[in-house]
Every structure is written in C-alpha cells, then in structure tokens.
Amino acid sequence: MLGHPARMKILQYMIKNTSCIYNDFVLELPLAQSTASKHLSELKAVGLIQGEIFGSKICYCIDRNVFNEIVVALNELRISNFCDNSNCC
C-alpha cells in the first residue's frame, strides 16, 4: 500500500497542505495525471484518504483516524519486533 514512492509523495504533499486538495495538485508533483489518479484510488481503496466530489472535481484529504491507526501500528512494530543484539541478521 505505502511501498510505492508516488504514494509517499502524495501523502507527504497532503500532510503539508492541510486543506482539501484537488486533482490539480499534480502540477506540484512530478506525476502524470493518470499516475496520480491511480495512486489516489489505491490510497482511497484502503481507507487512508477520502475523496468527495464537488462538481467536476474530487476533493481529497487524509482520513486522520486511519492514518493515526497506521502510525500507532508501525510504532508498535518498531518498538517490539527488532532484535537487540548484534548477532541478529
């Protein structure tokens, strides 16, 4: 889900711009419109972002609840699952 660099760039852009963003944000990122749309669809499908139609545009924003759940889960993994000695891996 988050492993693709384009999705990370989209999320970083959305975090920096706290207001709703529209498809025209591709002017700010080095992504083609079709590429951005594909990745927005993927992020929306997993519930990380929300999209609401306003006329001919779709307004996208991060679902803060889902985002925070992912951050908590990743932090728990980071804290609990790495070995502490130099003989690991």
N, C-alpha and C positions, 0 to 999 in steps of 0.2 A: 504494500500500500504506500508506504513512505519512502521506499527504496529508490525511487526514480528522482534524479536531480531536478527535473522540471517541477515535480510536485513540491519538492522542498522550496524551490524558488517562489512558487505560487503562495505557499503557506507563509514564507518569510515576508513577502510583499503584503499579504493580508494582515499579518501581525503588525507591521509598521504602519499600515493605513487602517486605522481602527474603524473607519466608516465603511459602509457598504461599497463594494467595488463592482463594476460592470465589466463586460467583455472587453471594453476598450483598454483595460489595463495592459493588454498585450503590447501596447505602444511603449510601455515602461520596461518590459522584459524581452529578452531575446528569444521569443517564441512565436511561431506562426499561430494564427487564429485557430486553425483546425487542431493543432497540437495542444494549445491551451484548453480548448473545449473538451478534448478527450480526457485530459488530466483533471479538469474540473468535474467532469462526470464521474470519474473514478473516486475522487475525494468525496463527492456527494453520495455516491452509492454506499460508501462505508460509514456515512453519517458524520464525517469530520467537518464538512461545510454544509451550509444551507443555501438554497437558491430560490429566489422569489421573483416571479415575472411582474414587470412593470411596463406595460405597453409592449414595445418591441425589444426591450432589454431585460436581462436577468440580473438581479442584484445578488451578489454572493457575499457571504460572511462566514466566519468560523463559528461552529457550534461550540461555545465555550465549555459547556458541560462535558461533551465528548472529548474535546481537546485536553481538558484537565484530567479526565479519567486516564487518557493515554499517558500523560506526563507522570501521573502517580504510578501507574503500572510499570513504566520504564524505570522510574527511580527505584521502585521495589526490586526490580531485576538487577539493576546496577549495584544496589547495596547487598543483596543476599546471595547472588549466584556466582560471583567471581571468587576464585581461589586466592588465598592469602600468601601462598609461598612461591618461591622462585622455581620450584620443580613442576609447576603446573604448565602444561602445553610447551 
